[in-house]
Amino acid sequence: MLHLFSRLVVAATLLLIFAGGLVTSTASGLSVPDWPNTYGWFMFSFPLDKMVGGIFYEHGHRLIASTVGFLMVILAVWLWRAEARPWVRRVGFVALGAVVAQGVLGGLTVLFFLPPPISIAHASLAQLVFCLTLTVATVTSQGWHEGYQRMTGSAREGDRLLMRLATLTAAAAYIQILLGATMRHTEAGLAIPDFPLAFGHLIPPHWTAKIAIHFAHRLGALTVTLLVLATAGHVLAHHRRRPSLRNPAILLLIVLGTQVTLGAYVVWTAKQFIVNSAHVANGALVLGTALVLALRTHRLFGRHARQAGSSRVNRATAAHLGVRA
């Protein structure tokens, strides 16, 4: 039940990210000018018939955020009472603290009239909250507890290269999300108005700060694409009989292709708000899938590598004692 509930929290957090994308994409961030109340009303008592225009997106975002916060409290307490591993309990409480900080940052974005640094921090922290909840869901699964041995059905050899590739891919995906948040909140989303070219060239023929941010985001997308292809290709070439690795690798390729397509349509549709918001939420899926793959590789190979190292030490010690004897 704990694992199922953690998956519910993951889904709610992803919905919150999409709702936050709608707020930004519809320029509704100041449609409700006060915080934590809504036009003087307690948040949950605000009349539904007044949720019109931008208020619908901004107040709806607040309601979803409050719900996620409530779910996170339940998750943290549940982990504290039912989870035997101290580090997993700590992850739950870090996630709860991150949600609280996220709410405070959301309030500050309103009170200080959407300053880019706070807005970027707000968007970036949301992705970390998603990663924390996804980590809890991953490490409380049956596959994780079994070390994915039943799912693989064979002896496991170490693969440090895959561990590094998967970790690097997840890190690059998060950096790319930071670049995307910077681009959105500095209004650089259409600084380069064509795609895949830039003003008809491979490299922009002229530069401004916004063009540089936008182009950096495109270069980041290329970097993430290459890393995803390398990681997924390695899995499919060497571990295709392991569903615990093969399935997230295939999913990673799918969400990456979707993300690139959505990114193109963001430019082609001049930032149509549904497309733009879907691009934000799907970016979280790219990051989350890469994270799950990285966690599973460490679960599969990290302990095996330590055990192998320990076995080598034991054999060397035994051999040394044998010689001395």
C-alpha positions in Angstrom: 0.0 0.0 0.0 2.8 2.4 0.8 4.3 1.9 -2.7 0.9 2.5 -4.3 0.4 5.6 -2.3 3.8 6.9 -3.3 2.9 6.4 -6.9 -0.3 8.5 -6.3 1.9 11.3 -4.9 4.2 11.1 -8.0 1.1 11.4 -10.3 -0.2 14.4 -8.3 3.2 16.1 -8.4 3.4 15.7 -12.2 -0.1 17.2 -12.4 1.1 20.1 -10.3 4.0 20.7 -12.7 1.6 20.7 -15.6 -0.7 23.2 -13.8 2.3 25.4 -13.0 3.2 25.3 -16.7 -0.3 26.5 -17.5 0.1 29.4 -15.1 3.3 30.5 -16.8 2.1 29.8 -20.4 -1.2 31.8 -19.9 0.6 34.7 -18.0 -1.7 34.1 -15.1 0.9 34.4 -12.4 -0.5 37.7 -11.0 -4.2 36.9 -11.7 -4.5 36.4 -7.9 -2.6 39.3 -6.4 -2.5 38.2 -2.8 -1.1 35.2 -1.0 -1.7 32.9 0.9 -5.4 34.1 0.6 -7.2 34.5 -2.7 -8.7 38.0 -3.0 -9.1 38.0 0.8 -10.8 34.6 0.9 -9.4 31.5 2.6 -8.0 29.5 -0.3 -10.4 26.6 0.0 -13.5 28.8 0.5 -13.0 30.9 -2.6 -16.2 30.6 -4.7 -15.8 28.4 -7.7 -18.0 30.7 -9.8 -15.3 33.3 -9.5 -12.6 31.1 -10.9 -12.6 32.7 -14.4 -9.9 33.7 -16.8 -6.4 33.7 -15.3 -7.8 33.1 -11.8 -8.8 29.6 -12.9 -5.2 28.7 -13.7 -3.6 30.5 -10.7 -6.1 29.5 -8.0 -6.4 26.0 -9.5 -2.6 25.7 -9.3 -2.7 26.7 -5.6 -5.4 24.1 -4.8 -3.4 21.3 -6.5 -0.3 22.5 -4.7 -2.1 22.3 -1.3 -3.3 18.9 -2.1 0.2 17.7 -3.0 1.4 19.2 0.3 -1.2 17.3 2.2 -0.4 14.0 0.4 3.3 14.6 1.2 2.6 15.0 4.9 0.8 11.6 4.8 3.7 10.0 2.9 6.4 11.4 5.2 4.5 10.1 8.3 3.8 6.8 6.7 7.4 6.3 5.8 8.5 7.2 9.4 6.1 4.7 10.9 6.4 1.8 8.4 9.8 2.1 6.6 12.7 0.3 8.2 15.4 2.0 6.2 16.5 5.3 7.8 17.7 6.8 4.5 14.3 6.3 2.9 12.6 8.0 5.8 14.9 10.9 5.4 14.1 11.2 1.7 10.4 11.4 2.6 11.0 14.3 5.1 13.3 16.0 2.6 10.5 15.8 0.1 8.1 17.3 2.6 10.5 20.1 3.4 11.0 20.8 -0.3 7.2 21.0 -0.8 7.0 23.6 2.0 9.8 25.6 0.4 8.1 25.3 -2.9 5.0 26.8 -1.5 6.9 29.7 0.1 8.7 30.4 -3.2 5.3 30.3 -5.0 4.0 32.9 -2.6 7.1 35.1 -3.0 6.7 35.1 -6.8 3.3 36.7 -6.3 4.3 39.1 -3.5 7.4 40.3 -5.4 5.6 40.4 -8.8 7.2 37.5 -10.6 11.0 38.2 -10.3 12.9 35.9 -12.6 15.3 34.5 -10.0 12.5 33.4 -7.6 10.3 32.2 -10.5 13.2 30.1 -11.9 14.0 28.7 -8.4 10.3 27.9 -8.0 10.2 26.0 -11.3 13.5 24.2 -10.6 12.5 23.1 -7.1 9.3 21.6 -8.4 11.3 19.2 -10.5 13.3 18.2 -7.5 10.2 17.5 -5.6 9.0 15.3 -8.4 12.4 13.4 -8.3 12.2 12.9 -4.6 8.7 11.5 -4.7 9.7 9.3 -7.7 12.7 8.0 -5.7 10.4 7.0 -2.8 8.1 5.2 -5.2 11.1 3.4 -6.8 12.8 2.3 -3.6 9.5 1.0 -2.0 8.7 -1.2 -5.0 8.8 -5.0 -4.8 11.5 -5.1 -7.6 13.8 -2.8 -5.5 13.4 -5.0 -2.4 14.2 -8.1 -4.4 17.2 -6.4 -6.0 15.5 -7.0 -9.4 16.8 -10.5 -9.2 13.4 -12.1 -9.9 12.9 -9.7 -12.8 16.2 -10.4 -14.4 16.3 -14.1 -13.9 20.1 -14.4 -14.3 23.3 -13.7 -12.5 24.3 -10.1 -12.6 27.6 -8.8 -13.8 28.8 -5.3 -13.0 28.3 -2.5 -15.5 30.0 0.6 -14.2 29.8 2.3 -17.6 26.0 2.1 -17.6 25.9 3.4 -14.0 27.9 6.5 -15.1 25.9 7.0 -18.3 22.5 6.8 -16.6 23.6 9.1 -13.8 25.1 11.6 -16.3 21.9 11.5 -18.4 19.7 12.3 -15.4 22.0 15.1 -14.3 22.0 16.6 -17.9 18.2 16.4 -18.0 17.9 18.4 -14.9 20.4 21.0 -16.1 18.3 21.2 -19.3 15.2 21.8 -17.2 17.1 24.7 -15.4 17.9 26.2 -18.8 14.2 25.8 -19.9 13.0 27.5 -16.7 15.4 30.3 -17.3 14.2 30.7 -20.9 10.5 30.8 -19.9 10.9 33.2 -17.0 13.1 35.6 -19.0 10.6 35.5 -21.9 13.2 34.1 -24.2 11.0 31.3 -25.6 10.6 32.9 -29.0 13.9 34.8 -29.0 14.8 32.5 -31.9 11.5 32.3 -33.9 12.3 29.4 -36.2 13.2 25.7 -35.8 15.3 23.7 -36.3 17.4 26.5 -37.8 18.1 29.8 -35.9 17.2 32.8 -38.1 17.8 30.5 -41.1 21.3 29.5 -39.9 22.8 26.7 -37.8 24.1 29.3 -35.4 22.4 32.6 -34.8 24.0 35.4 -36.9 23.4 37.9 -34.1 23.2 37.7 -30.4 21.3 39.1 -27.4 21.0 37.8 -23.9 17.7 36.2 -24.7 19.0 34.6 -27.9 21.9 33.2 -26.0 19.6 31.7 -23.3 17.3 30.2 -26.0 20.2 28.8 -28.0 21.8 27.3 -24.9 18.5 25.5 -24.3 18.7 24.0 -27.8 22.3 22.9 -27.3 21.2 21.4 -24.0 18.5 19.5 -25.8 21.0 18.1 -28.2 23.3 17.0 -25.4 20.5 15.3 -23.5 19.4 13.6 -26.8 22.9 12.2 -27.4 23.2 11.0 -23.8 19.8 9.3 -23.9 20.7 7.6 -27.1 24.0 6.4 -25.6 22.3 5.2 -22.4 19.3 3.5 -24.0 21.5 2.0 -26.8 23.8 0.5 -24.2 20.9 -1.0 -22.3 19.4 -2.5 -25.4 22.7 -3.8 -26.6 23.9 -5.4 -23.4 20.8 -5.8 -21.1 17.8 -6.2 -23.3 16.9 -9.4 -21.4 16.5 -7.4 -18.2 13.0 -5.8 -18.2 14.0 -3.7 -15.2 16.4 -1.8 -17.4 15.0 -2.4 -20.9 11.5 -1.0 -20.1 12.7 2.4 -18.7 15.2 2.6 -21.5 12.5 2.2 -24.2 10.2 4.6 -22.3 13.1 7.1 -22.1 13.4 7.0 -25.9 9.7 7.6 -26.3 9.4 10.5 -23.9 12.6 12.1 -25.4 11.0 11.9 -28.9 7.8 13.4 -27.5 9.8 16.2 -25.8 11.7 17.1 -29.0 8.5 17.2 -31.0 6.7 19.4 -28.3 9.7 21.7 -28.2 9.5 22.2 -32.0 5.8 22.9 -31.8 6.3 25.4 -29.0 8.2 27.5 -31.5 6.0 26.7 -34.5 2.8 27.5 -32.6 4.3 30.7 -31.0 4.1 29.1 -27.5 0.5 27.8 -27.6 -0.3 27.4 -23.9 -1.3 23.7 -23.9 1.7 22.7 -26.0 4.0 24.8 -23.9 2.6 23.3 -20.7 2.8 19.8 -22.0 6.5 20.5 -22.9 7.1 21.4 -19.3 5.4 18.3 -17.9 7.0 15.9 -20.4 10.4 17.4 -19.5 9.7 16.1 -16.0 9.0 12.7 -17.5 12.3 12.7 -19.3 14.1 13.6 -16.1 12.0 11.1 -14.0 12.6 8.2 -16.4 16.3 8.9 -16.5 16.3 9.0 -12.7 14.5 5.7 -12.4 16.9 4.1 -14.9 19.9 5.5 -12.9 18.5 4.2 -9.6 17.9 0.8 -11.0 21.4 0.5 -12.4 22.8 1.4 -9.1 20.6 -1.1 -7.4 21.6 -3.8 -9.9 25.3 -3.1 -10.2 26.4 -0.9 -7.2 26.0 -3.6 -4.6 27.4 -6.3 -6.9 30.5 -4.1 -7.5 31.1 -3.7 -3.7 30.5 -7.5 -3.2 33.0 -8.3 -6.0 35.5 -6.0 -4.5 35.0 -7.5 -1.0 35.4 -11.0 -2.5 38.7 -10.1 -4.2 40.0 -8.8 -0.8 38.9 -12.0 0.9 40.6 -14.2 -1.7 43.8 -12.1 -1.4 43.7 -12.4 2.3 43.1 -16.1 2.2 45.9 -16.6 -0.2 48.3 -14.5 1.9 47.4 -16.5 5.0 47.9 -19.7 3.1 51.4 -18.7 2.0 52.3 -17.7 5.6 50.9 -21.0 6.9 
